Amino acid sequence: MTDIGIITGAAGGIGRATAERFARDGWDLVLVDVADSVKQVGAEVRKKSGRKVIGVSSDITRELGLPPIDTAIMELGGKLKFLGLTAGVLQKVGPIEHLDLHEWDRVLDINVRANLILMKHYIPALRAAGGGSIVTVSSWYGRSGHGLFSAYCASKAALIPSSSPQRRGANERPWPASPPESVRAAEIASPRALVS
Ligand SMILES: NC(=O)c1ccc[n+]([C@@H]2O[C@H](COP(=O)([O-])OP(=O)(O)OC[C@H]3O[C@@H](n4cnc5c(N)ncnc54)[C@H](O)[C@@H]3O)[C@@H](O)[C@H]2O)c1
């Protein structure tokens, strides 16, 4: 049975690059993004790799966004072994005293809460498959902080401890994609969680 991965934010730069690398390495994939263009990305990655790849347009901040992803997994028919949570947004730049609370909520919803929704929903499937990996994408800003990016920094800081307690060093797999230089410098995928 083939290993299946879910990659969110797959219509974006890092998500797409990750999808291309995983497909090249023999994974079947469900690519998720709120942008409709993810369907085209799915078709292109499928054509290039010869793997089974489905693009699903879905807003992952809502639990209602999950059923279409579940349907795509069933269509692929393998074992879910990887959850790559790359979807994320920056914020409107500005100091805290000018930060609209709706903007704070929007950034935290996408960058943190959506990942929790996906982890909660898919950890049972990862366990049923005998274990798998969850990768979230943090940022150097999650450690350093920045006066004009308080919501973004808080959201990326939140990702650092959120997955760590489930880490299992023994079977940990390396992050397979080679990230762009700016991202490597900014620290990609800080918590690599392995669910067993
Ligand atoms: N690019 C960098 O230099 C850099 C540095 C550090 C961290 N990061 C993080 O890496 C991740 C990917 O960055 P990127 O540069 O590829 O960004 P990107 O904007 O190219 O891609 C992000 C994708 O997430 C999708 N998305 C946003 N909200 C969504 C939602 N509600 N549901 C589903 N999909 C949604 C967007 O449509 C977009 O396609 C982000 O979490 C970002 O914060 C990026």
The ligand as a Gaussian input file, in Angstrom:
#p B3LYP/6-31G(d) Opt

LIG

0 1
 N        8.599000      32.391000       2.564000
 C        9.371000      32.566000       3.617000
 O       10.467000      33.186000       3.558000
 C        8.966000      31.992000       4.971000
 C        9.814000      32.141000       6.071000
 C        9.451000      31.570000       7.306000
 C        8.260000      30.868000       7.408000
 N        7.433000      30.755000       6.318000
 C        6.184000      30.021000       6.474000
 O        6.161000      28.997000       5.488000
 C        4.817000      28.710000       5.130000
 C        4.647000      28.774000       3.618000
 O        5.124000      30.026000       3.160000
 P        5.101000      30.436000       1.619000
 O        6.178000      31.421000       1.430000
 O        5.055000      29.225000       0.763000
 O        3.706000      31.221000       1.564000
 P        2.644000      31.323000       0.369000
 O        1.823000      32.541000       0.657000
 O        3.321000      31.189000      -0.949000
 O        1.758000      30.010000       0.604000
 C        0.865000      29.895000       1.670000
 C       -0.371000      29.202000       1.153000
 O       -1.292000      29.006000       2.253000
 C       -2.585000      29.122000       1.712000
 N       -3.603000      29.397000       2.737000
 C       -3.789000      30.555000       3.414000
 N       -4.869000      30.461000       4.183000
 C       -5.401000      29.230000       4.004000
 C       -6.527000      28.560000       4.527000
 N       -7.369000      29.157000       5.386000
 N       -6.794000      27.296000       4.108000
 C       -5.959000      26.688000       3.220000
 N       -4.865000      27.283000       2.680000
 C       -4.585000      28.547000       3.075000
 C       -2.480000      30.294000       0.734000
 O       -3.558000      30.323000      -0.200000
 C       -1.119000      30.032000       0.088000
 O       -1.227000      29.306000      -1.124000
 C        3.957000      29.733000       5.864000
 O        3.449000      29.133000       7.041000
 C        4.938000      30.840000       6.210000
 O        4.546000      31.571000       7.349000
 C        7.767000      31.303000       5.105000

